Structures are given as structure tokens and as C-alpha cells.
């Protein structure tokens, strides 16, 4: 089954996603997923592209209660039409917890464990005076994680369950995702410039 190249996936991103914040989120998840692929010795392209495309239809079809077209149903339909790898399709489907698709593989579990954490880490950079992700430390992310008013939409308890399901200690997980995102700080627009 054909996996799109990184260039093809980025072209889809620009075609489907106009929101800079959503693009940054998807790029951040890609970076985190590539880091986990390296950690587990898995296919970095498959994992990275899965992270990059996991919210492809969100901007156009954000109504998740729309059982025909709501996120991620439209992108899943397209991914099947485009004959994308079943592992990518399953991970994207499983990351939408309301669909009830079990998370079976490390790919499935890593996508969900990384997804919302990237948003919290980006927010940590935004509130810094220098707006530089590279100066964010694990300690600051943990402090913001404990502050339920900070990025209040992120359900900490649910996300802890996702991280535990992945089987990686919390600090190690946060540090791996943070390191991955710091490596693409310029692309994410949080390099202090």
C-alpha cells in the first residue's frame, strides 16, 4: 500500500489546512511520532506521515457528531481511496476515541499519547517572554501540566491514561516529545524570532 512521500503529505497539509495553529499542531505531532519511531526502531516515514496527516480534515469537518463526514471520517474515506497503509488508517481512526476503535499497535498508542501533549508544549513556548520552544524545560511543562487552567481543554486524566497505555514513564514521554518539537522549533514558529 502506498505511503505518500513527505512532500506529498505536506502538499496535502497546505491544500486542506489553512489555520497556522492547526498546521503547527500537525507538524509537532509529526516530529513526536518520528521520535517515537526512532525509539521503537519502527518505520519513521510511516509514523511521521501518520502524525502529519492525522487531523487533515479537522478544519473542514470539525463536527465530530456528523457521522458521515465529521472528523476524521472524511480523511479516513480519502486515505482508503488513496490506498494508504492500513496501519496509518487504523491509527488515525483509533485516535478518534469516540469512534470506539481499539488502540492495538504502538503506532496507535503513540499517536494518541502525543496528540494533545504537543498542544500543551506549544502553549508553554507561547507564554515565555522569548517565545522560544528551545528554552522550554521538562520542569516547566510538568508545572503547566499540573495547572488545570492552562490549556484547560486538555483532559489531563484521559491523557495520562493514553501515556500509561503507551507504557512509557510520564517524564520520559514528555521529554521525548519536547526534544522532538525543539528540533523543529523554527518550522513550528516558536524559535524566538
C-alpha positions as CSV (number, residue, x, y, z in Angstrom):
1,X,0.0,0.0,0.0
2,X,1.5,3.4,-1.0
3,X,2.6,5.8,1.7
4,X,2.7,9.4,0.5
5,X,6.1,10.9,0.4
6,X,6.8,13.7,3.0
7,X,6.5,16.3,0.1
8,X,3.1,14.8,-1.0
9,X,1.9,14.8,2.6
10,X,3.0,18.4,3.1
11,X,1.2,19.4,-0.1
12,X,-2.0,17.8,1.3
13,X,-1.5,19.7,4.5
14,X,-1.3,23.0,2.7
15,X,-4.3,22.1,0.5
16,X,-6.6,21.1,3.4
17,X,-5.4,23.2,6.3
18,X,-5.4,27.0,6.3
19,X,-5.1,27.5,10.0
20,X,-1.5,28.2,11.0
21,X,-2.1,26.8,14.5
22,X,-3.5,23.6,13.2
23,X,-0.6,23.2,10.8
24,X,1.8,23.8,13.6
25,X,0.0,21.1,15.7
26,X,0.2,18.6,12.9
27,X,3.9,19.3,12.3
28,X,4.5,19.0,16.1
29,X,2.8,15.6,16.1
30,X,4.8,14.5,13.1
31,X,8.0,15.4,15.0
32,X,6.9,13.5,18.1
33,X,5.9,10.5,16.0
34,X,9.2,10.4,14.2
35,X,11.0,10.4,17.6
36,X,8.9,7.5,18.8
37,X,9.6,5.6,15.6
38,X,13.3,6.0,16.2
39,X,12.9,5.0,19.8
40,X,11.0,1.8,18.9
41,X,13.0,1.0,15.7
42,X,9.9,1.4,13.6
43,X,9.3,2.9,10.1
44,X,10.0,6.6,10.7
45,X,8.2,7.7,7.4
46,X,5.0,5.8,8.3
47,X,4.9,7.1,11.8
48,X,5.8,10.7,10.8
49,X,3.3,10.8,7.9
50,X,0.6,9.4,10.2
51,X,1.3,12.2,12.7
52,X,1.4,14.8,9.9
53,X,-1.9,13.8,8.4
54,X,-3.9,12.7,11.5
55,X,-6.1,15.8,11.6
56,X,-6.2,16.5,7.8
57,X,-10.0,17.0,7.6
58,X,-10.4,18.7,11.0
59,X,-10.6,22.3,9.7
60,X,-13.2,21.5,7.1
61,X,-15.2,18.8,9.0
62,X,-14.7,19.7,12.7
63,X,-18.2,18.5,13.7
64,X,-17.3,15.1,15.1
65,X,-21.0,14.3,15.6
66,X,-21.6,14.4,11.8
67,X,-21.5,10.6,11.5
68,X,-21.0,10.8,7.7
69,X,-18.3,13.5,7.2
70,X,-17.2,14.7,10.6
71,X,-13.6,14.5,11.6
72,X,-11.9,12.0,11.0
73,X,-14.4,10.2,8.8
74,X,-13.7,12.3,5.6
75,X,-10.0,11.8,5.8
76,X,-10.4,8.1,6.6
77,X,-12.5,7.7,3.5
78,X,-9.9,9.5,1.4
79,X,-7.0,7.5,2.9
80,X,-8.8,4.3,1.9
81,X,-9.5,5.6,-1.6
82,X,-5.8,6.6,-1.9
83,X,-4.8,3.1,-0.8
84,X,-2.8,4.4,2.2
85,X,-1.3,1.8,4.5
86,X,-3.8,0.1,6.8
87,X,-1.6,0.9,9.8
88,X,-1.9,4.6,9.1
89,X,-5.6,4.4,8.6
90,X,-6.1,2.4,11.8
91,X,-4.0,4.8,13.9
92,X,-6.0,7.8,12.7
93,X,-9.2,6.0,13.3
94,X,-8.2,4.9,16.8
95,X,-7.1,8.4,17.7
96,X,-10.7,9.5,17.5
97,X,-11.7,7.8,20.8
98,X,-15.4,8.5,20.2
99,X,-15.3,6.0,17.3
100,X,-14.6,3.2,19.7
101,X,-11.8,1.7,17.6
102,X,-9.3,-0.2,19.9
103,X,-5.7,1.0,20.0
104,X,-3.8,-2.1,19.2
105,X,-0.3,-1.1,17.9
106,X,2.4,1.1,19.3
107,X,1.6,3.4,16.4
108,X,-2.0,3.7,17.5
109,X,-1.0,4.3,21.2
110,X,1.9,6.8,20.4
111,X,-0.4,8.9,18.2
112,X,-2.9,9.4,21.0
113,X,-0.3,9.9,23.7
114,X,1.5,12.6,21.6
115,X,-1.5,14.4,20.1
116,X,-2.7,16.8,22.8
117,X,0.6,16.9,24.7
118,X,2.1,18.8,21.7
119,X,-0.5,21.5,22.1
120,X,0.4,21.9,25.8
121,X,4.1,22.1,24.9
122,X,3.5,24.7,22.2
123,X,1.4,26.7,24.7
124,X,4.4,26.6,27.1
125,X,6.5,28.3,24.4
126,X,3.8,30.9,23.7
127,X,3.7,32.1,27.2
128,X,7.5,32.5,27.5
129,X,8.8,36.1,27.0
130,X,11.2,34.8,24.3
131,X,8.6,32.6,22.6
132,X,11.4,30.1,22.1
133,X,10.5,26.4,22.4
134,X,14.1,25.6,22.7
135,X,14.3,27.2,26.1
136,X,11.3,25.3,27.5
137,X,12.4,22.7,30.1
138,X,10.7,19.5,31.3
139,X,10.1,21.1,34.7
140,X,8.1,24.0,33.1
141,X,6.0,21.5,31.1
142,X,5.3,19.5,34.2
143,X,4.3,22.6,36.1
144,X,1.9,23.7,33.4
145,X,0.6,20.1,33.2
146,X,-0.4,20.4,36.8
147,X,-2.1,23.7,36.2
148,X,-5.6,22.6,35.1
149,X,-6.5,26.2,34.0
150,X,-3.6,26.2,31.5
151,X,-4.8,24.7,28.2
152,X,-7.9,23.8,30.1
153,X,-9.4,21.9,27.1
154,X,-6.7,19.1,27.6
155,X,-8.1,16.4,29.8
156,X,-5.1,15.5,32.0
157,X,-6.6,12.4,33.4
158,X,-7.5,11.0,30.0
159,X,-4.1,11.9,28.5
160,X,-2.3,10.2,31.5
161,X,-4.3,7.1,30.6
162,X,-3.1,7.3,27.0
163,X,0.5,7.8,28.2
164,X,0.2,4.8,30.6
165,X,-1.3,2.7,27.7
166,X,1.8,3.5,25.7
167,X,3.9,2.2,28.6
168,X,6.4,5.0,28.8
169,X,7.0,6.9,32.1
170,X,5.5,10.3,32.1
171,X,8.7,12.3,32.4
172,X,10.4,10.3,29.7
173,X,7.4,10.7,27.4
174,X,7.2,14.5,27.9
175,X,11.0,14.8,27.4
176,X,11.0,12.8,24.2
177,X,8.1,14.8,22.7
178,X,9.7,18.1,23.9
179,X,13.1,17.2,22.4
180,X,11.4,16.2,19.1
181,X,9.5,19.5,18.9
182,X,12.5,21.6,19.9
183,X,14.3,20.0,16.9
184,X,11.7,21.6,14.6
185,X,11.1,24.9,16.6
186,X,11.7,27.1,13.5
187,X,9.1,25.2,11.4
188,X,6.7,25.5,14.4
189,X,7.3,29.2,14.5
190,X,8.5,29.1,18.2
191,X,12.2,29.8,17.8
192,X,12.2,33.3,19.4
193,X,12.4,35.0,16.0
